[in-house]
Amino acid sequence: MEPEFLKDPSSPKERWVILVCKAEKPRIEVYSVKPGEIIRHECAGGKIIEFRVNANLEVEGVEKHHLYKFEDVLNGFIDVSEDPPRVVVPKRS
């Protein structure tokens, strides 16, 4: 894989976040966000859930919805079989 692909595309004014929805079967969405923005997620049954991005570029999830910073997942993966899903970073030898 090319090293450029593995770089965090975020800037000081924006951040990439990964949303894992476990309302039914796991669903993953990726968003580029800025402070004050609202993420609108269409959940199971068409219900719309909104998440607000705070001034520190952080977003809090709600029940069955988990958000991760791109940089926290960059060297690993999200294990969606766990509840809540967890970031796994393999140890390199």
C-alpha positions as semicolon CSV with decimal commas, in nm:
position;residue;x (nm);y (nm);z (nm)
1;M;0,000;0,000;0,000
2;E;0,127;0,347;-0,083
3;P;0,237;0,555;0,221
4;E;0,031;0,855;0,104
5;F;-0,284;0,645;0,141
6;L;-0,209;0,582;0,508
7;K;-0,172;0,948;0,604
8;D;-0,445;1,112;0,808
9;P;-0,622;1,347;0,563
10;S;-0,743;1,571;0,846
11;S;-0,628;1,930;0,887
12;P;-0,625;2,152;1,198
13;K;-0,971;2,278;1,095
14;E;-1,132;1,944;1,013
15;R;-1,119;1,579;1,114
16;W;-1,228;1,251;0,962
17;V;-1,453;1,041;1,186
18;I;-1,583;0,688;1,144
19;L;-1,937;0,611;1,258
20;V;-2,028;0,251;1,344
21;C;-2,404;0,193;1,369
22;K;-2,504;-0,132;1,538
23;A;-2,880;-0,073;1,545
24;E;-2,928;-0,379;1,325
25;K;-2,639;-0,527;1,130
26;P;-2,318;-0,322;1,160
27;R;-2,301;-0,026;0,922
28;I;-2,000;0,200;0,880
29;E;-1,995;0,559;0,752
30;V;-1,707;0,807;0,720
31;Y;-1,740;1,183;0,753
32;S;-1,509;1,483;0,722
33;V;-1,625;1,724;0,994
34;K;-1,561;2,078;1,114
35;P;-1,651;2,245;1,447
36;G;-2,022;2,315;1,480
37;E;-2,124;2,079;1,201
38;I;-2,403;1,829;1,244
39;I;-2,369;1,473;1,117
40;R;-2,703;1,334;1,003
41;H;-2,721;0,955;1,005
42;E;-3,014;0,759;0,867
43;C;-3,055;0,467;1,103
44;A;-3,265;0,151;1,088
45;G;-3,624;0,215;0,990
46;G;-3,538;0,555;0,840
47;K;-3,491;0,727;1,177
48;I;-3,256;1,028;1,148
49;I;-3,003;1,072;1,429
50;E;-2,793;1,388;1,454
51;F;-2,448;1,422;1,608
52;R;-2,293;1,765;1,673
53;V;-1,920;1,825;1,628
54;N;-1,779;2,029;1,918
55;A;-1,505;2,296;1,906
56;N;-1,238;2,028;1,971
57;L;-1,352;1,833;1,663
58;E;-1,497;1,558;1,882
59;V;-1,830;1,384;1,840
60;E;-2,012;1,178;2,101
61;G;-2,215;0,874;2,005
62;V;-2,551;0,760;2,137
63;E;-2,680;0,412;2,212
64;K;-2,571;0,164;1,942
65;H;-2,375;0,439;1,761
66;H;-2,001;0,470;1,811
67;L;-1,765;0,731;1,663
68;Y;-1,391;0,697;1,618
69;K;-1,123;0,942;1,509
70;F;-0,955;0,840;1,185
71;E;-0,610;0,872;1,344
72;D;-0,708;0,622;1,618
73;V;-0,793;0,357;1,357
74;L;-0,521;0,437;1,103
75;N;-0,287;0,152;1,200
76;G;-0,552;-0,105;1,281
77;F;-0,920;-0,182;1,239
78;I;-1,253;-0,162;1,420
79;D;-1,377;-0,498;1,549
80;V;-1,754;-0,461;1,501
81;S;-1,819;-0,803;1,654
82;E;-1,749;-0,647;1,998
83;D;-2,009;-0,446;2,187
84;P;-1,912;-0,168;2,188
85;P;-1,689;-0,206;1,883
86;R;-1,322;-0,162;1,968
87;V;-1,017;-0,047;1,781
88;V;-0,760;-0,323;1,734
89;V;-0,403;-0,230;1,649
90;P;-0,194;-0,538;1,565
91;K;0,148;-0,555;1,727
92;R;0,427;-0,542;1,477
93;S;0,739;-0,746;1,525
